[in-house]
Amino acid sequence: MTMKNFTDFIEENKDTIFRYLVLNKFSIWTPEQQEKKYCDESIYIDNHYEFAKITDVIETPKGLILELDIYDPDDRERLHRKDYRPISDITLERFDIDNNEEEDE
């Protein structure tokens, strides 16, 4: 996907709430976890979704950084805080239920 395509995607989904998880990079794993190759450890820092709208994409030499408006999980209308995440450090998902749409049964 090119930057133009991704920018178009963001523009088309500017009011969409996404859920994301932050990946656990090897640099924050303990030496013991790396040595023993723990398979029961999560690949995420926290297994609880953050709810966010993507407000901007920043292109850097190291990749794309997303500017995110983080919303309260119990009140998706209330802005909780801002966050900036490299797109390579997160998994991004969209659920119909978060956007007041019916899920297919």
KOLGU-4560 file (N, C-alpha, C; in nm, 3 decimals, padded with zeros to 5 digits):
<recs>
<n_xx: 00.085 n_yy: -00.117 n_zz: 00.000 ca_xx: 00.000 ca_yy: 00.000 ca_zz: 00.000 c_xx: 00.090 c_yy: 00.124 c_zz: 00.000 mol: A seq: 1 type: MET>
<n_xx: 00.060 n_yy: 00.216 n_zz: -00.087 ca_xx: 00.139 ca_yy: 00.338 ca_zz: -00.094 c_xx: 00.087 c_yy: 00.439 c_zz: 00.009 mol: A seq: 2 type: THR>
<n_xx: 00.167 n_yy: 00.541 n_zz: 00.035 ca_xx: 00.127 ca_yy: 00.644 ca_zz: 00.129 c_xx: -00.003 c_yy: 00.711 c_zz: 00.082 mol: A seq: 3 type: MET>
<n_xx: -00.015 n_yy: 00.734 n_zz: -00.049 ca_xx: -00.137 ca_yy: 00.797 ca_zz: -00.101 c_xx: -00.258 c_yy: 00.709 c_zz: -00.073 mol: A seq: 4 type: LYS>
<n_xx: -00.246 n_yy: 00.579 n_zz: -00.097 ca_xx: -00.357 ca_yy: 00.488 ca_zz: -00.069 c_xx: -00.391 c_yy: 00.487 c_zz: 00.079 mol: A seq: 5 type: ASN>
<n_xx: -00.289 n_yy: 00.488 n_zz: 00.164 ca_xx: -00.313 ca_yy: 00.486 ca_zz: 00.308 c_xx: -00.377 c_yy: 00.617 c_zz: 00.352 mol: A seq: 6 type: PHE>
<n_xx: -00.331 n_yy: 00.728 n_zz: 00.297 ca_xx: -00.391 ca_yy: 00.858 ca_zz: 00.328 c_xx: -00.537 c_yy: 00.860 c_zz: 00.285 mol: A seq: 7 type: THR>
<n_xx: -00.567 n_yy: 00.804 n_zz: 00.168 ca_xx: -00.706 ca_yy: 00.793 ca_zz: 00.123 c_xx: -00.788 c_yy: 00.708 c_zz: 00.219 mol: A seq: 8 type: ASP>
<n_xx: -00.730 n_yy: 00.598 n_zz: 00.264 ca_xx: -00.797 ca_yy: 00.509 ca_zz: 00.359 c_xx: -00.831 c_yy: 00.585 c_zz: 00.488 mol: A seq: 9 type: PHE>
<n_xx: -00.734 n_yy: 00.662 n_zz: 00.538 ca_xx: -00.756 ca_yy: 00.739 ca_zz: 00.661 c_xx: -00.866 c_yy: 00.842 c_zz: 00.640 mol: A seq: 10 type: ILE>
<n_xx: -00.860 n_yy: 00.911 n_zz: 00.527 ca_xx: -00.962 ca_yy: 01.013 ca_zz: 00.497 c_xx: -01.102 c_yy: 00.950 c_zz: 00.490 mol: A seq: 11 type: GLU>
<n_xx: -01.112 n_yy: 00.833 n_zz: 00.427 ca_xx: -01.241 ca_yy: 00.765 ca_zz: 00.415 c_xx: -01.291 c_yy: 00.713 c_zz: 00.549 mol: A seq: 12 type: GLU>
<n_xx: -01.201 n_yy: 00.693 n_zz: 00.644 ca_xx: -01.236 ca_yy: 00.636 ca_zz: 00.774 c_xx: -01.210 c_yy: 00.730 c_zz: 00.890 mol: A seq: 13 type: ASN>
<n_xx: -01.216 n_yy: 00.861 n_zz: 00.865 ca_xx: -01.180 ca_yy: 00.958 ca_zz: 00.968 c_xx: -01.273 c_yy: 00.955 c_zz: 01.088 mol: A seq: 14 type: LYS>
<n_xx: -01.394 n_yy: 00.906 n_zz: 01.072 ca_xx: -01.488 ca_yy: 00.897 ca_zz: 01.184 c_xx: -01.501 c_yy: 00.755 c_zz: 01.238 mol: A seq: 15 type: ASP>
<n_xx: -01.417 n_yy: 00.666 n_zz: 01.192 ca_xx: -01.423 ca_yy: 00.526 ca_zz: 01.232 c_xx: -01.343 c_yy: 00.503 c_zz: 01.360 mol: A seq: 16 type: THR>
<n_xx: -01.403 n_yy: 00.430 n_zz: 01.452 ca_xx: -01.331 ca_yy: 00.390 ca_zz: 01.573 c_xx: -01.266 c_yy: 00.255 c_zz: 01.545 mol: A seq: 17 type: ILE>
<n_xx: -01.135 n_yy: 00.248 n_zz: 01.569 ca_xx: -01.059 ca_yy: 00.125 ca_zz: 01.556 c_xx: -01.018 c_yy: 00.078 c_zz: 01.694 mol: A seq: 18 type: PHE>
<n_xx: -00.990 n_yy: -00.049 n_zz: 01.705 ca_xx: -00.929 ca_yy: -00.103 ca_zz: 01.826 c_xx: -00.785 c_yy: -00.139 c_zz: 01.790 mol: A seq: 19 type: ARG>
<n_xx: -00.695 n_yy: -00.116 n_zz: 01.885 ca_xx: -00.557 ca_yy: -00.157 ca_zz: 01.858 c_xx: -00.491 c_yy: -00.213 c_zz: 01.982 mol: A seq: 20 type: TYR>
<n_xx: -00.393 n_yy: -00.299 n_zz: 01.956 ca_xx: -00.306 ca_yy: -00.357 ca_zz: 02.059 c_xx: -00.163 c_yy: -00.323 c_zz: 02.022 mol: A seq: 21 type: LEU>
<n_xx: -00.080 n_yy: -00.299 n_zz: 02.124 ca_xx: 00.061 ca_yy: -00.265 ca_zz: 02.101 c_xx: 00.143 c_yy: -00.393 c_zz: 02.111 mol: A seq: 22 type: VAL>
<n_xx: 00.222 n_yy: -00.418 n_zz: 02.006 ca_xx: 00.306 ca_yy: -00.538 ca_zz: 02.002 c_xx: 00.419 c_yy: -00.529 c_zz: 02.103 mol: A seq: 23 type: LEU>
<n_xx: 00.454 n_yy: -00.644 n_zz: 02.161 ca_xx: 00.565 ca_yy: -00.655 ca_zz: 02.254 c_xx: 00.692 c_yy: -00.680 c_zz: 02.171 mol: A seq: 24 type: ASN>
<n_xx: 00.776 n_yy: -00.579 n_zz: 02.159 ca_xx: 00.899 ca_yy: -00.591 ca_zz: 02.080 c_xx: 01.003 c_yy: -00.669 c_zz: 02.159 mol: A seq: 25 type: LYS>
<n_xx: 01.093 n_yy: -00.736 n_zz: 02.089 ca_xx: 01.197 ca_yy: -00.814 ca_zz: 02.157 c_xx: 01.282 c_yy: -00.729 c_zz: 02.250 mol: A seq: 26 type: PHE>
<n_xx: 01.296 n_yy: -00.602 n_zz: 02.220 ca_xx: 01.381 ca_yy: -00.516 ca_zz: 02.302 c_xx: 01.326 c_yy: -00.498 c_zz: 02.443 mol: A seq: 27 type: SER>
<n_xx: 01.197 n_yy: -00.528 n_zz: 02.466 ca_xx: 01.145 ca_yy: -00.513 ca_zz: 02.601 c_xx: 01.120 c_yy: -00.648 c_zz: 02.668 mol: A seq: 28 type: ILE>
<n_xx: 01.156 n_yy: -00.757 n_zz: 02.601 ca_xx: 01.147 ca_yy: -00.888 ca_zz: 02.664 c_xx: 01.273 c_yy: -00.907 c_zz: 02.748 mol: A seq: 29 type: TRP>
<n_xx: 01.260 n_yy: -00.980 n_zz: 02.855 ca_xx: 01.376 ca_yy: -01.005 ca_zz: 02.941 c_xx: 01.469 c_yy: -01.103 c_zz: 02.870 mol: A seq: 30 type: THR>
<n_xx: 01.597 n_yy: -01.104 n_zz: 02.907 ca_xx: 01.689 ca_yy: -01.202 ca_zz: 02.847 c_xx: 01.642 c_yy: -01.346 c_zz: 02.868 mol: A seq: 31 type: PRO>
<n_xx: 01.584 n_yy: -01.375 n_zz: 02.984 ca_xx: 01.534 ca_yy: -01.511 ca_zz: 03.011 c_xx: 01.421 c_yy: -01.548 c_zz: 02.914 mol: A seq: 32 type: GLU>
<n_xx: 01.329 n_yy: -01.454 n_zz: 02.890 ca_xx: 01.220 ca_yy: -01.480 ca_zz: 02.796 c_xx: 01.275 c_yy: -01.506 c_zz: 02.656 mol: A seq: 33 type: GLN>
<n_xx: 01.377 n_yy: -01.429 n_zz: 02.617 ca_xx: 01.436 ca_yy: -01.448 ca_zz: 02.485 c_xx: 01.510 c_yy: -01.581 c_zz: 02.476 mol: A seq: 34 type: GLN>
<n_xx: 01.587 n_yy: -01.613 n_zz: 02.581 ca_xx: 01.667 ca_yy: -01.735 ca_zz: 02.580 c_xx: 01.579 c_yy: -01.860 c_zz: 02.579 mol: A seq: 35 type: GLU>
<n_xx: 01.477 n_yy: -01.861 n_zz: 02.663 ca_xx: 01.392 ca_yy: -01.979 ca_zz: 02.675 c_xx: 01.279 c_yy: -01.980 c_zz: 02.573 mol: A seq: 36 type: LYS>
<n_xx: 01.268 n_yy: -01.871 n_zz: 02.496 ca_xx: 01.167 ca_yy: -01.860 ca_zz: 02.390 c_xx: 01.027 c_yy: -01.897 c_zz: 02.442 mol: A seq: 37 type: LYS>
<n_xx: 00.987 n_yy: -01.828 n_zz: 02.548 ca_xx: 00.858 ca_yy: -01.854 ca_zz: 02.608 c_xx: 00.748 c_yy: -01.847 c_zz: 02.502 mol: A seq: 38 type: TYR>
<n_xx: 00.671 n_yy: -01.951 n_zz: 02.492 ca_xx: 00.564 ca_yy: -01.950 ca_zz: 02.393 c_xx: 00.430 c_yy: -01.910 c_zz: 02.455 mol: A seq: 39 type: CYS>
<n_xx: 00.424 n_yy: -01.906 n_zz: 02.589 ca_xx: 00.298 ca_yy: -01.869 ca_zz: 02.651 c_xx: 00.290 c_yy: -01.720 c_zz: 02.682 mol: A seq: 40 type: ASP>
<n_xx: 00.394 n_yy: -01.646 n_zz: 02.649 ca_xx: 00.393 ca_yy: -01.502 ca_zz: 02.671 c_xx: 00.312 c_yy: -01.435 c_zz: 02.560 mol: A seq: 41 type: GLU>
<n_xx: 00.242 n_yy: -01.331 n_zz: 02.593 ca_xx: 00.164 ca_yy: -01.259 ca_zz: 02.494 c_xx: 00.257 c_yy: -01.187 c_zz: 02.397 mol: A seq: 42 type: SER>
<n_xx: 00.212 n_yy: -01.174 n_zz: 02.274 ca_xx: 00.289 ca_yy: -01.094 ca_zz: 02.179 c_xx: 00.253 c_yy: -00.947 c_zz: 02.193 mol: A seq: 43 type: ILE>
<n_xx: 00.162 n_yy: -00.917 n_zz: 02.286 ca_xx: 00.119 ca_yy: -00.779 ca_zz: 02.309 c_xx: 00.162 c_yy: -00.732 c_zz: 02.448 mol: A seq: 44 type: TYR>
<n_xx: 00.187 n_yy: -00.602 n_zz: 02.460 ca_xx: 00.223 ca_yy: -00.545 ca_zz: 02.589 c_xx: 00.106 c_yy: -00.559 c_zz: 02.685 mol: A seq: 45 type: ILE>
<n_xx: -00.013 n_yy: -00.532 n_zz: 02.638 ca_xx: -00.135 ca_yy: -00.540 ca_zz: 02.718 c_xx: -00.241 c_yy: -00.603 c_zz: 02.629 mol: A seq: 46 type: ASP>
<n_xx: -00.317 n_yy: -00.695 n_zz: 02.682 ca_xx: -00.419 ca_yy: -00.764 ca_zz: 02.602 c_xx: -00.555 c_yy: -00.695 c_zz: 02.603 mol: A seq: 47 type: ASN>
<n_xx: -00.557 n_yy: -00.569 n_zz: 02.643 ca_xx: -00.681 ca_yy: -00.491 ca_zz: 02.641 c_xx: -00.674 c_yy: -00.390 c_zz: 02.527 mol: A seq: 48 type: HIS>
<n_xx: -00.779 n_yy: -00.388 n_zz: 02.448 ca_xx: -00.782 ca_yy: -00.296 ca_zz: 02.334 c_xx: -00.788 c_yy: -00.150 c_zz: 02.379 mol: A seq: 49 type: TYR>
<n_xx: -00.722 n_yy: -00.066 n_zz: 02.302 ca_xx: -00.743 ca_yy: 00.078 ca_zz: 02.309 c_xx: -00.841 c_yy: 00.110 c_zz: 02.196 mol: A seq: 50 type: GLU>
<n_xx: -00.932 n_yy: 00.205 n_zz: 02.218 ca_xx: -01.029 ca_yy: 00.247 ca_zz: 02.117 c_xx: -00.984 c_yy: 00.382 c_zz: 02.064 mol: A seq: 51 type: PHE>
<n_xx: -00.967 n_yy: 00.392 n_zz: 01.932 ca_xx: -00.908 ca_yy: 00.515 ca_zz: 01.878 c_xx: -00.963 c_yy: 00.549 c_zz: 01.740 mol: A seq: 52 type: ALA>
<n_xx: -00.956 n_yy: 00.678 n_zz: 01.711 ca_xx: -00.976 ca_yy: 00.728 ca_zz: 01.575 c_xx: -00.841 c_yy: 00.777 c_zz: 01.526 mol: A seq: 53 type: LYS>
<n_xx: -00.810 n_yy: 00.746 n_zz: 01.401 ca_xx: -00.683 ca_yy: 00.792 ca_zz: 01.342 c_xx: -00.705 c_yy: 00.934 c_zz: 01.292 mol: A seq: 54 type: ILE>
<n_xx: -00.628 n_yy: 01.029 n_zz: 01.344 ca_xx: -00.647 ca_yy: 01.168 ca_zz: 01.306 c_xx: -00.542 c_yy: 01.218 c_zz: 01.208 mol: A seq: 55 type: THR>
<n_xx: -00.428 n_yy: 01.150 n_zz: 01.201 ca_xx: -00.324 ca_yy: 01.193 ca_zz: 01.108 c_xx: -00.224 c_yy: 01.080 c_zz: 01.089 mol: A seq: 56 type: ASP>
<n_xx: -00.155 n_yy: 01.084 n_zz: 00.977 ca_xx: -00.047 ca_yy: 00.991 ca_zz: 00.948 c_xx: 00.078 c_yy: 01.074 c_zz: 00.922 mol: A seq: 57 type: VAL>
<n_xx: 00.184 n_yy: 01.043 n_zz: 00.995 ca_xx: 00.308 ca_yy: 01.118 ca_zz: 00.982 c_xx: 00.412 c_yy: 01.025 c_zz: 00.918 mol: A seq: 58 type: ILE>
<n_xx: 00.466 n_yy: 01.069 n_zz: 00.806 ca_xx: 00.565 ca_yy: 00.990 ca_zz: 00.735 c_xx: 00.704 c_yy: 01.028 c_zz: 00.786 mol: A seq: 59 type: GLU>
<n_xx: 00.780 n_yy: 00.930 n_zz: 00.834 ca_xx: 00.916 ca_yy: 00.953 ca_zz: 00.883 c_xx: 01.010 c_yy: 00.858 c_zz: 00.809 mol: A seq: 60 type: THR>
<n_xx: 01.141 n_yy: 00.882 n_zz: 00.817 ca_xx: 01.236 ca_yy: 00.790 ca_zz: 00.753 c_xx: 01.226 c_yy: 00.646 c_zz: 00.806 mol: A seq: 61 type: PRO>
<n_xx: 01.178 n_yy: 00.630 n_zz: 00.929 ca_xx: 01.166 ca_yy: 00.496 ca_zz: 00.988 c_xx: 01.029 c_yy: 00.433 c_zz: 00.967 mol: A seq: 62 type: LYS>
<n_xx: 00.938 n_yy: 00.503 n_zz: 00.901 ca_xx: 00.806 ca_yy: 00.447 ca_zz: 00.876 c_xx: 00.696 c_yy: 00.544 c_zz: 00.911 mol: A seq: 63 type: GLY>
<n_xx: 00.574 n_yy: 00.493 n_zz: 00.909 ca_xx: 00.456 ca_yy: 00.576 ca_zz: 00.935 c_xx: 00.421 c_yy: 00.577 c_zz: 01.083 mol: A seq: 64 type: LEU>
<n_xx: 00.386 n_yy: 00.694 n_zz: 01.132 ca_xx: 00.340 ca_yy: 00.709 ca_zz: 01.269 c_xx: 00.195 c_yy: 00.758 c_zz: 01.264 mol: A seq: 65 type: ILE>
<n_xx: 00.110 n_yy: 00.693 n_zz: 01.341 ca_xx: -00.030 ca_yy: 00.731 ca_zz: 01.346 c_xx: -00.055 c_yy: 00.824 c_zz: 01.464 mol: A seq: 66 type: LEU>
<n_xx: -00.126 n_yy: 00.933 n_zz: 01.439 ca_xx: -00.174 ca_yy: 01.018 ca_zz: 01.547 c_xx: -00.313 c_yy: 00.966 c_zz: 01.580 mol: A seq: 67 type: GLU>
<n_xx: -00.334 n_yy: 00.931 n_zz: 01.705 ca_xx: -00.458 ca_yy: 00.867 ca_zz: 01.748 c_xx: -00.528 c_yy: 00.947 c_zz: 01.856 mol: A seq: 68 type: LEU>
<n_xx: -00.659 n_yy: 00.960 n_zz: 01.843 ca_xx: -00.742 ca_yy: 01.011 ca_zz: 01.951 c_xx: -00.796 c_yy: 00.888 c_zz: 02.023 mol: A seq: 69 type: ASP>
<n_xx: -00.757 n_yy: 00.871 n_zz: 02.150 ca_xx: -00.798 ca_yy: 00.755 ca_zz: 02.228 c_xx: -00.927 c_yy: 00.787 c_zz: 02.302 mol: A seq: 70 type: ILE>
<n_xx: -01.023 n_yy: 00.696 n_zz: 02.291 ca_xx: -01.154 ca_yy: 00.715 ca_zz: 02.352 c_xx: -01.173 c_yy: 00.622 c_zz: 02.471 mol: A seq: 71 type: TYR>
<n_xx: -01.253 n_yy: 00.667 n_zz: 02.563 ca_xx: -01.290 ca_yy: 00.588 ca_zz: 02.680 c_xx: -01.368 c_yy: 00.465 c_zz: 02.631 mol: A seq: 72 type: ASP>
<n_xx: -01.328 n_yy: 00.343 n_zz: 02.671 ca_xx: -01.398 ca_yy: 00.224 ca_zz: 02.622 c_xx: -01.546 c_yy: 00.217 c_zz: 02.665 mol: A seq: 73 type: PRO>
<n_xx: -01.580 n_yy: 00.285 n_zz: 02.774 ca_xx: -01.719 ca_yy: 00.283 ca_zz: 02.821 c_xx: -01.803 c_yy: 00.396 c_zz: 02.763 mol: A seq: 74 type: ASP>
<n_xx: -01.737 n_yy: 00.497 n_zz: 02.710 ca_xx: -01.808 ca_yy: 00.611 ca_zz: 02.651 c_xx: -01.731 c_yy: 00.654 c_zz: 02.526 mol: A seq: 75 type: ASP>
<n_xx: -01.764 n_yy: 00.595 n_zz: 02.413 ca_xx: -01.686 ca_yy: 00.616 ca_zz: 02.290 c_xx: -01.698 c_yy: 00.757 c_zz: 02.234 mol: A seq: 76 type: ARG>
<n_xx: -01.783 n_yy: 00.839 n_zz: 02.297 ca_xx: -01.796 ca_yy: 00.978 ca_zz: 02.253 c_xx: -01.696 c_yy: 01.069 c_zz: 02.326 mol: A seq: 77 type: GLU>
<n_xx: -01.640 n_yy: 01.021 n_zz: 02.437 ca_xx: -01.554 ca_yy: 01.104 ca_zz: 02.520 c_xx: -01.407 c_yy: 01.079 c_zz: 02.488 mol: A seq: 78 type: ARG>
<n_xx: -01.339 n_yy: 01.184 n_zz: 02.443 ca_xx: -01.197 ca_yy: 01.175 ca_zz: 02.413 c_xx: -01.120 c_yy: 01.160 c_zz: 02.544 mol: A seq: 79 type: LEU>
<n_xx: -01.036 n_yy: 01.059 n_zz: 02.550 ca_xx: -00.960 ca_yy: 01.028 ca_zz: 02.671 c_xx: -00.821 c_yy: 01.091 c_zz: 02.667 mol: A seq: 80 type: HIS>
<n_xx: -00.750 n_yy: 01.076 n_zz: 02.553 ca_xx: -00.615 ca_yy: 01.131 ca_zz: 02.538 c_xx: -00.570 c_yy: 01.115 c_zz: 02.393 mol: A seq: 81 type: ARG>
<n_xx: -00.454 n_yy: 01.172 n_zz: 02.363 ca_xx: -00.389 ca_yy: 01.156 ca_zz: 02.232 c_xx: -00.277 c_yy: 01.054 c_zz: 02.247 mol: A seq: 82 type: LYS>
<n_xx: -00.243 n_yy: 00.987 n_zz: 02.138 ca_xx: -00.131 ca_yy: 00.893 ca_zz: 02.138 c_xx: -00.069 c_yy: 00.895 c_zz: 01.999 mol: A seq: 83 type: ASP>
<n_xx: 00.058 n_yy: 00.860 n_zz: 01.993 ca_xx: 00.130 ca_yy: 00.849 ca_zz: 01.866 c_xx: 00.196 c_yy: 00.713 c_zz: 01.864 mol: A seq: 84 type: TYR>
<n_xx: 00.169 n_yy: 00.634 n_zz: 01.760 ca_xx: 00.224 ca_yy: 00.499 ca_zz: 01.751 c_xx: 00.275 c_yy: 00.470 c_zz: 01.611 mol: A seq: 85 type: ARG>
<n_xx: 00.395 n_yy: 00.412 n_zz: 01.600 ca_xx: 00.439 ca_yy: 00.362 ca_zz: 01.469 c_xx: 00.343 c_yy: 00.252 c_zz: 01.425 mol: A seq: 86 type: PRO>
<n_xx: 00.305 n_yy: 00.256 n_zz: 01.300 ca_xx: 00.209 ca_yy: 00.157 ca_zz: 01.251 c_xx: 00.265 c_yy: 00.015 c_zz: 01.261 mol: A seq: 87 type: ILE>
<n_xx: 00.398 n_yy: 00.002 n_zz: 01.259 ca_xx: 00.460 ca_yy: -00.130 ca_zz: 01.270 c_xx: 00.454 c_yy: -00.186 c_zz: 01.411 mol: A seq: 88 type: SER>
<n_xx: 00.416 n_yy: -00.104 n_zz: 01.510 ca_xx: 00.413 ca_yy: -00.148 ca_zz: 01.649 c_xx: 00.274 c_yy: -00.187 c_zz: 01.699 mol: A seq: 89 type: ASP>
<n_xx: 00.174 n_yy: -00.183 n_zz: 01.611 ca_xx: 00.039 ca_yy: -00.212 ca_zz: 01.657 c_xx: -00.033 c_yy: -00.306 c_zz: 01.561 mol: A seq: 90 type: ILE>
<n_xx: -00.137 n_yy: -00.368 n_zz: 01.612 ca_xx: -00.235 ca_yy: -00.436 ca_zz: 01.526 c_xx: -00.362 c_yy: -00.352 c_zz: 01.534 mol: A seq: 91 type: THR>
<n_xx: -00.420 n_yy: -00.327 n_zz: 01.421 ca_xx: -00.535 ca_yy: -00.238 ca_zz: 01.409 c_xx: -00.653 c_yy: -00.319 c_zz: 01.359 mol: A seq: 92 type: LEU>
<n_xx: -00.766 n_yy: -00.308 n_zz: 01.429 ca_xx: -00.886 ca_yy: -00.383 ca_zz: 01.391 c_xx: -01.007 c_yy: -00.292 c_zz: 01.394 mol: A seq: 93 type: GLU>
<n_xx: -01.105 n_yy: -00.325 n_zz: 01.312 ca_xx: -01.230 ca_yy: -00.249 ca_zz: 01.307 c_xx: -01.345 c_yy: -00.344 c_zz: 01.336 mol: A seq: 94 type: ARG>
<n_xx: -01.433 n_yy: -00.302 n_zz: 01.428 ca_xx: -01.551 ca_yy: -00.381 ca_zz: 01.464 c_xx: -01.675 c_yy: -00.297 c_zz: 01.437 mol: A seq: 95 type: PHE>
<n_xx: -01.773 n_yy: -00.356 n_zz: 01.371 ca_xx: -01.897 ca_yy: -00.284 ca_zz: 01.339 c_xx: -01.965 c_yy: -00.230 c_zz: 01.465 mol: A seq: 96 type: ASP>
<n_xx: -01.963 n_yy: -00.308 n_zz: 01.570 ca_xx: -02.032 ca_yy: -00.269 ca_zz: 01.693 c_xx: -01.975 c_yy: -00.141 c_zz: 01.753 mol: A seq: 97 type: ILE>
<n_xx: -01.847 n_yy: -00.112 n_zz: 01.730 ca_xx: -01.786 ca_yy: 00.011 ca_zz: 01.782 c_xx: -01.828 c_yy: 00.134 c_zz: 01.702 mol: A seq: 98 type: ASP>
<n_xx: -01.884 n_yy: 00.112 n_zz: 01.586 ca_xx: -01.920 ca_yy: 00.222 ca_zz: 01.497 c_xx: -02.071 c_yy: 00.228 c_zz: 01.473 mol: A seq: 99 type: ASN>
<n_xx: -02.146 n_yy: 00.179 n_zz: 01.571 ca_xx: -02.292 ca_yy: 00.182 ca_zz: 01.568 c_xx: -02.349 c_yy: 00.116 c_zz: 01.444 mol: A seq: 100 type: ASN>
<n_xx: -02.285 n_yy: 00.007 n_zz: 01.404 ca_xx: -02.333 ca_yy: -00.070 ca_zz: 01.290 c_xx: -02.366 c_yy: -00.209 c_zz: 01.338 mol: A seq: 101 type: GLU>
<n_xx: -02.459 n_yy: -00.272 n_zz: 01.271 ca_xx: -02.497 ca_yy: -00.409 ca_zz: 01.305 c_xx: -02.390 c_yy: -00.506 c_zz: 01.257 mol: A seq: 102 type: GLU>
<n_xx: -02.355 n_yy: -00.602 n_zz: 01.342 ca_xx: -02.264 ca_yy: -00.706 ca_zz: 01.299 c_xx: -02.343 c_yy: -00.813 c_zz: 01.225 mol: A seq: 103 type: GLU>
<n_xx: -02.279 n_yy: -00.873 n_zz: 01.124 ca_xx: -02.345 ca_yy: -00.981 ca_zz: 01.050 c_xx: -02.350 c_yy: -01.104 c_zz: 01.141 mol: A seq: 104 type: ASP>
<n_xx: -02.463 n_yy: -01.171 n_zz: 01.137 ca_xx: -02.478 ca_yy: -01.290 ca_zz: 01.220 c_xx: -02.457 c_yy: -01.414 c_zz: 01.137 mol: A seq: 105 type: GLU>
</recs>
